[in-house]
C-alpha cells in the first residue's frame, strides 16, 4: 500500500523542520513517531488516524492554512498548519506517552 501523498508531504515537513522520525507501517498497518524536536518517545507514539481522517483534516484546514501562507496552494498551507498543530500539541502536553490523533481537524497528542 502506498503512502497517502498528503501524509507523505506532512512527513517531509516534520522530518525536515523538527527532525521527526517515524516508523514505516508494520504488518498491522500501524505507524509510530519515535522522535520529534529532540524528544525521544519510549515507547514510540502511535500515529492513531487513518489516511482518510488525515485527508479530511487537511481539506478542513485549507482556508486557515492558505490564510497563513497565501503564497502556497491551500493544500500545502493546510499541511504546514498540521505540522504546527503537531508541534504545539507535543510541546505543550507533558508527558506525552501514548498517541497522536486527530480531533476537531487538528493533530493532538496524549
Long-range contacts (C-beta under 8 A, 24 or more apart in sequence): 1-25, 1-29, 4-51, 4-54, 4-55, 6-54, 6-55, 6-58, 6-75, 6-79, 7-51, 7-54, 9-76, 9-79, 10-54, 10-79, 10-82, 10-83, 13-79, 13-80, 13-83, 14-83, 14-86, 17-83, 18-83, 18-86, 18-87, 22-47, 33-100, 36-86, 36-87, 36-90, 37-87, 37-90, 37-91, 39-90, 39-96, 41-96, 41-97, 43-97, 45-96, 45-97, 45-98, 45-99, 45-100, 45-109, 46-98, 46-99, 46-100, 47-99, 47-100, 48-99, 48-100, 48-101, 49-100, 49-101, 49-102, 53-102, 54-82, 54-102, 56-105, 57-82, 57-102, 57-105, 57-106, 57-107, 58-82, 60-105, 61-105, 61-106, 82-106, 82-107
